Amino acid sequence: MSCIKNRRADGSTSSSIIDDLKGDQSWRIFRIISEFTEGFDELSGLCDAISIFGSARLPPEHFYYQKTVELAEMLSKEGFAVISGGGPGVMEAANKGAILHDQPSIGLNIELPMEQTPNPYQNISLNFRYFFVRKVMFVRYSIGYVCMPGGFGTLDEFFEALTLMQTHKIYPIPLVLFGTDFWSGLMDWMKAKMMEYGTISEEDLKLITVTDDPQQVVDIMVAHREWKDLQRKN
């Protein structure tokens, strides 16, 4: 079987930039297993963690960066660990707010050709090569998701969690979109088009909360933790 490589203007190939596919595929399986093993070992004692997602491109002076720091600090005060993608922007803000208190500030870093440089506010830091392994860690160790304004990666995490809940592959978790100005267009489209075409139900949209209030986010997560504590006792 031949492999046609797309040569770029600089002479490099997309396959060399994205991933090295020349090696023995069986060894890739071992690398994947090792990433799962390391993640499960490092995070095995973690409970009541909130994952915060958002753009790597928002600078510290940006409104939503500052709101993320505020929210993460409030969650940390309530005894929640905070998980981010470990990079700059909103991810940095999440870890920065969390580390102000005596709670785990976790970064699940990913190898990327741009944007992803680990921020200095992580007291637990893991590095992943494979997105799907990293995503398992977010889902496995989070009891709630907060999506700040972000790009494709944030949308990916949002829709993945939404799909897993819709299909009953995971227990329900609070899924919060923070920033009505940013998210209202997406919500309007889902209501106007997806609902109109019947591709989703009204019940599906009830899984999502949109807010501008950090205290509302904290209240939602605290209430969900209390519900989970009851499930653990039963």
C-alpha positions as CSV (number, residue, x, y, z in Angstrom):
1,M,0.0,0.0,0.0
2,S,1.4,3.4,-1.0
3,C,0.9,6.6,1.0
4,I,0.6,9.9,-0.8
5,K,2.0,12.8,1.2
6,N,0.8,16.3,0.7
7,R,3.9,18.5,0.2
8,R,3.7,22.0,1.6
9,A,5.2,25.2,0.3
10,D,8.1,24.9,2.7
11,G,9.0,21.4,1.5
12,S,7.6,19.6,4.6
13,T,4.8,17.1,4.5
14,S,1.5,17.1,6.4
15,S,2.2,13.6,7.6
16,S,5.6,14.6,9.1
17,I,4.0,17.6,10.8
18,I,0.8,16.0,12.1
19,D,2.2,12.6,13.2
20,D,4.8,10.0,12.4
21,L,2.9,7.2,10.8
22,K,5.9,5.2,9.7
23,G,6.5,3.2,12.8
24,D,5.2,-0.2,13.8
25,Q,1.5,0.3,14.7
26,S,1.8,-2.1,17.6
27,W,4.2,0.2,19.4
28,R,1.7,3.0,19.0
29,I,-0.8,0.8,20.9
30,F,1.7,0.6,23.8
31,R,2.1,4.3,23.8
32,I,-1.6,4.8,24.0
33,I,-1.9,2.3,26.8
34,S,0.9,4.1,28.7
35,E,-0.9,7.4,28.4
36,F,-4.1,5.9,29.8
37,T,-2.1,4.2,32.6
38,E,-0.3,7.3,33.6
39,G,-3.5,9.4,33.6
40,F,-5.4,6.9,35.7
41,D,-2.5,6.5,38.2
42,E,-1.9,10.3,38.6
43,L,-5.6,11.2,38.9
44,S,-6.9,8.1,40.8
45,G,-7.5,10.0,44.1
46,L,-9.2,12.9,42.4
47,C,-12.9,13.6,43.1
48,D,-15.2,16.6,42.7
49,A,-13.2,18.3,39.9
50,I,-14.6,20.8,37.5
51,S,-13.2,21.1,34.0
52,I,-12.9,24.6,32.5
53,F,-12.5,24.9,28.8
54,G,-11.8,28.0,26.6
55,S,-9.6,29.7,24.1
56,A,-5.8,29.6,24.3
57,R,-5.7,32.9,22.5
58,L,-7.3,35.2,25.1
59,P,-4.7,37.4,26.9
60,P,-4.7,38.2,30.6
61,E,-6.3,41.6,30.1
62,H,-9.3,40.0,28.4
63,F,-12.6,40.1,30.2
64,Y,-13.2,36.4,29.9
65,Y,-9.7,35.6,31.1
66,Q,-10.3,37.6,34.2
67,K,-13.8,36.0,34.7
68,T,-12.2,32.6,34.5
69,V,-9.7,33.4,37.2
70,E,-12.6,34.7,39.4
71,L,-14.7,31.6,38.7
72,A,-11.9,29.1,39.3
73,E,-11.0,30.8,42.6
74,M,-14.6,30.6,43.7
75,L,-14.8,26.9,42.8
76,S,-11.6,26.2,44.6
77,K,-12.9,28.0,47.8
78,E,-15.8,25.6,47.7
79,G,-13.5,22.6,47.7
80,F,-13.5,21.7,44.0
81,A,-10.4,20.7,42.1
82,V,-10.1,22.5,38.7
83,I,-9.0,20.8,35.5
84,S,-7.9,22.7,32.4
85,G,-6.1,21.8,29.2
86,G,-2.9,23.1,30.7
87,G,-2.1,25.7,28.1
88,P,-2.3,29.5,27.9
89,G,-5.3,31.8,27.7
90,V,-8.5,30.6,29.5
91,M,-6.7,27.4,30.5
92,E,-4.0,29.4,32.2
93,A,-6.7,31.5,33.9
94,A,-8.4,28.4,35.2
95,N,-5.3,27.0,36.8
96,K,-4.3,30.5,38.1
97,G,-7.5,30.9,40.0
98,A,-7.5,27.3,41.3
99,I,-4.0,27.4,42.7
100,L,-4.8,30.4,44.9
101,H,-6.4,27.9,47.3
102,D,-5.4,24.5,48.7
103,Q,-7.0,22.5,45.9
104,P,-5.6,20.6,43.0
105,S,-5.0,22.7,39.9
106,I,-4.6,20.2,37.1
107,G,-3.4,20.7,33.6
108,L,-4.0,18.0,30.9
109,N,-1.5,19.2,28.4
110,I,-1.5,18.1,24.7
111,E,1.3,18.2,22.2
112,L,0.4,20.7,19.5
113,P,2.4,22.4,16.7
114,M,1.2,25.8,18.0
115,E,-0.4,27.5,20.9
116,Q,0.1,24.8,23.5
117,T,2.8,25.8,26.0
118,P,2.2,24.6,29.6
119,N,1.2,27.4,32.0
120,P,3.0,27.7,35.3
121,Y,-0.1,27.4,37.5
122,Q,-0.5,23.6,37.6
123,N,0.3,21.6,40.7
124,I,-0.6,18.4,38.8
125,S,0.5,18.3,35.2
126,L,0.1,15.5,32.6
127,N,1.2,15.4,29.0
128,F,-0.7,13.7,26.2
129,R,0.0,13.1,22.6
130,Y,-3.5,11.7,21.8
131,F,-6.6,13.8,22.1
132,F,-8.9,10.9,22.7
133,V,-6.9,9.7,25.7
134,R,-6.9,13.3,27.1
135,K,-10.7,13.5,26.5
136,V,-11.3,10.3,28.6
137,M,-9.4,11.9,31.5
138,F,-11.7,15.0,31.3
139,V,-14.8,12.9,31.3
140,R,-13.7,10.4,33.9
141,Y,-12.5,12.8,36.5
142,S,-15.0,15.8,36.1
143,I,-18.3,16.2,37.8
144,G,-19.1,19.4,35.8
145,Y,-18.0,21.2,32.7
146,V,-17.7,25.0,32.2
147,C,-17.1,26.2,28.6
148,M,-15.8,29.8,28.5
149,P,-15.6,31.4,25.0
150,G,-13.3,29.3,22.9
151,G,-12.6,27.8,19.5
152,F,-13.0,24.4,17.8
153,G,-11.4,22.6,20.8
154,T,-13.9,24.0,23.2
155,L,-16.8,23.1,20.9
156,D,-15.3,19.6,20.6
157,E,-15.3,19.1,24.4
158,F,-18.8,20.7,24.7
159,F,-20.4,18.5,22.1
160,E,-18.6,15.4,23.2
161,A,-20.0,15.7,26.7
162,L,-23.4,16.6,25.4
163,T,-23.5,13.6,23.1
164,L,-22.3,11.2,25.9
165,M,-25.1,12.4,28.1
166,Q,-27.7,12.4,25.4
167,T,-26.9,8.8,24.6
168,H,-26.6,7.8,28.3
169,K,-23.0,6.8,28.0
170,I,-22.1,8.9,31.1
171,Y,-24.1,10.0,34.1
172,P,-25.5,13.6,33.8
173,I,-23.1,16.4,34.7
174,P,-23.7,20.1,34.7
175,L,-22.7,21.6,31.3
176,V,-22.4,25.4,31.5
177,L,-21.7,27.8,28.7
178,F,-20.3,31.0,30.3
179,G,-20.8,34.2,28.3
180,T,-24.3,34.8,26.8
181,D,-22.9,37.3,24.2
182,F,-20.6,34.6,22.9
183,W,-22.8,31.5,23.1
184,S,-26.3,32.9,22.4
185,G,-25.9,32.6,18.6
186,L,-25.1,28.9,18.9
187,M,-28.0,28.3,21.2
188,D,-30.4,30.2,18.9
189,W,-29.2,28.2,15.9
190,M,-29.7,24.9,17.8
191,K,-33.2,25.9,18.8
192,A,-34.1,27.4,15.4
193,K,-32.6,24.7,13.1
194,M,-31.8,21.5,15.0
195,M,-35.1,21.6,16.8
196,E,-36.9,22.6,13.6
197,Y,-35.5,19.7,11.7
198,G,-36.1,17.3,14.6
199,T,-32.5,16.3,15.0
200,I,-32.6,17.0,18.7
201,S,-35.3,17.2,21.3
202,E,-36.3,20.0,23.8
203,E,-35.1,17.7,26.6
204,D,-31.6,17.7,25.1
205,L,-31.3,21.4,25.4
206,K,-32.2,21.2,29.1
207,L,-28.8,19.7,29.6
208,I,-27.2,23.1,28.9
209,T,-27.1,26.2,31.1
210,V,-26.0,29.5,29.7
211,T,-25.0,32.2,32.2
212,D,-22.8,35.3,32.9
213,D,-22.9,34.8,36.6
214,P,-19.9,33.0,38.3
215,Q,-22.0,32.5,41.5
216,Q,-24.7,30.7,39.5
217,V,-22.0,28.3,38.1
218,V,-20.8,27.6,41.7
219,D,-24.3,27.0,42.9
220,I,-25.0,24.6,40.1
221,M,-21.8,22.6,40.8
222,V,-22.4,22.6,44.6
223,A,-25.9,21.3,44.1
224,H,-24.7,18.6,41.7
225,R,-22.0,17.5,44.2
226,E,-24.6,17.2,46.9
227,W,-26.7,15.0,44.5
228,K,-23.6,12.9,43.7
229,D,-22.9,12.5,47.4
230,L,-26.4,11.0,47.9
231,Q,-25.8,8.6,45.0
232,R,-22.5,7.5,46.6
233,K,-24.3,6.7,49.9
234,N,-27.0,4.7,48.1
